[in-house]
Amino acid sequence: KLDNYGVNECGGVCGAPPGVTLTSEPCKLHISATLRIGAYAIALTIEDFSPSDPGTAMSQVPLQFLVNVSSTSGPCLFRPELASPSPEHEKCITIQPGAQFQATLRAKQSSAYNRITDFELTQPVGMSRTDLTRFERNGASFADTVVTWTPTAEQHGQHILCFQAVDSARQTSTQRCVTLLAYASPPEIVAGTATPGLQSSSRTAPHYFGLFSV
């Protein structure tokens, strides 16, 4: 529901801005393109109810966010795209003790109207990044930034790096996230060992064996 019950629920952003409506069946928030340029606060409360008592909420979760209405001459369908050599989504990267992690994040401009302006990051403490570098290749426009991180001994363990590109119309690319394992070493194959279940003489797998991975 849209919050409208005073300071205890929504503070100074109660109710809906002009042109914003919330339907119940299906539950969808509709934002009209007639809003003036600027930022608009939306305050919602997500509730669930028991079939035996539909009038009393079992739980309530607040949700607030900003809607930014901007001016652009380009179509909304043209969003920036992440490109190689950006790390692939859900990749796991090990960083051995004392080693430095470095990766190039690259985005392709999908419209002549909108330039790549930034990369939004969720990153470990201590990670640095370079300023954007723009270049042209085969008629397409790209932007790069390089992230660098040397984890400390206290940062051993799992960390998350998420990134997405943003263009001048505030449109974003899809988000990718990778796992960084600090102070970890990749697994090693022990010499002389055989795959479980294989015949030691031939090293061939029965027909019912599938693909194994570690």
N, C-alpha and C positions, 0 to 999 in steps of 0.2 A: 504494500500500500504506500501511497505518498504521505509523508509525515505532515501532520497539521495540528499537533496537539501541544504546541508551545515549547518553551525553552528546554523542558526535560526530555523532549524527543528530538527536536530538530533545531533548537537555537534560533538563529536569525534567518534560516533558509526554509521555513515551513511553507507548505503548499508547493504548487508547480509553477514554473515560469510560464509566461504566455506561450501557447502553442504546444505545451507538453501535456500529454494525457497518458493514463495507464489503464489498460483494459484487463478484465479478469479472465475472460474465456476467448482466446488463450491469453495467458498473462504476458503482455507485451507493453513496453514503454515506447511511445510514439513521440518523436520530436519533429516539429514542423520546421521547414526551411525558411519560414518567414521571420525567425528570430533575428534580431540585430547582431552585428558582429560584436563579439565579446565572450566572456566566460560566465557560465550559468551553473549554480550549485543545485544539485538534485539530491534530496534526502528521502530515502526509502526505508521501510521496515519489512523484513521478510518474516512471515509468521506461518506456523502450521497448527492445525486444529484436529481434535479428535472427532471421529464421526458421531460419537455419543454426546458430545458437547460442542457443537459448531460455533457457539457464541463466545467461547473462551479460548484464547491462544495458549497453546502448550509451551511455545518458545517464541522468542522475538530476537532477531538479529538485525542490527542497524547497518545500512549500506549508504555511504555518501560518496559522491564523485562530482567532478566538474566536466561540463560539456563546453568545449571550445568551438565557437562558431567563427570561422575565418573566411576571408575573401580570396577566391582563386578563380582563374579563368580556365583551368584545366579540368577534365572529367575526373570524378571521384574514383572511377574504376582503375585509373593508372596509379598503382602503388609501387613504391620502390621494391626491388628484389635483391635478396642476398645472393652473392655469387662466389664462386671459387676464387681464392683458396680459403674462404671462411670455413671454420670448423663445422662439420656436419652435426645436425641435431642429435642429442643423446649420446654423443661420443664420450668415451672415458679416456682420460689422458693421465698417465703417471708422471710424476716429477720426482726424480731421485734426489737424495740429500745434497744440498749445495748447488743444484742445477737451476737454470732459469727457464721459465715458460715464456714463449713468445708466439703470438699468432697474429696474422693479418685478417682484419675484418673488412670485407669488400661488399659494396652495394651497387647495383645497377639502376640508373635513372630510367624510369619507365615512361616518362612523358617529357616532351620538350618544354613544357610549362613549368615543371617543378624540379628544383635542384635538390640533391642530397645535402642536408644541412648538419646532420648529427647522427651519432650512434648512441642509443640509450642502453646503459649497461647495468646489470646487477653483478657485482664483482667482489672478489675477496679483498680484505683490507691490505693495502700496500700495493695494489696493482696500479700501474700507470698506463697512459695512452698518449699517442702522438696527435698532433693536429691533423685535420683532414687533408688528404692529398687527392686532388681531382685530376682525371686524365681521360682522354678519348681513345677508343680502340674499335676498329671496324665499324665506325659510325655510331657507336654507343658511348654513353657517358657513365663514368664510374667514380666512386669515391672510396678511399681507403683510410683506415686508421690501424695502427699497430699497438697491441696491448702487450705489456711485459710484466712478469711477476716472478719474484724470487721468494718463495715461502721461507719463513723462519722455522726453527725447530719447534717452537710453540704452536705453529700452525699445521703440524702434521695431521693428516686425516683428510676427510672429504670436503671439498668446496664446490660451489656452483658458480659458473659464469654464464649469464644470459645476455643476449644482445639482439637489438633490432635497429634498423635504419629508419630515419625520419627525414621527410623532405620539407620543402618550403611551404607546402600546404598543410603541414602537420599530419600528413598521412604516414602510416608506418608499414614496414614490411612485416612478414611473419617473424615470429620470435624463435630463436634457436637457443638451446641450453646445453652446455657440456659439463661433465663432472671432472674436476681436477683432484687427483689423489696425491697430496703432498707427502714427501718423504716415503714414497712407495717405490718398489721395484717390480718390473713385469715378471710374470711367472717364467721359470726356466724348465726346459725338458731335460730330465735326467737321462744321461747317456746309458744305453743298454737296457732301458725299460721298454716294455711292449704295451700296446694299447690293450686295455682290459678285454678279455674274451677272445683275443686273437691267437692263432696258432703260432708259437714261437719259431717254428721252422720255416713257414712261408710268409708270415706277416701279411696275410690276406684276410679280409673281413668276410664273414658269412653274408648271404644276400639280404638278411633281415636287419643288418646294421644300418643305422641312419648316419646323419652328420653329427659329429661331436665337436664341441667347442668348450673353451675354458674361459 
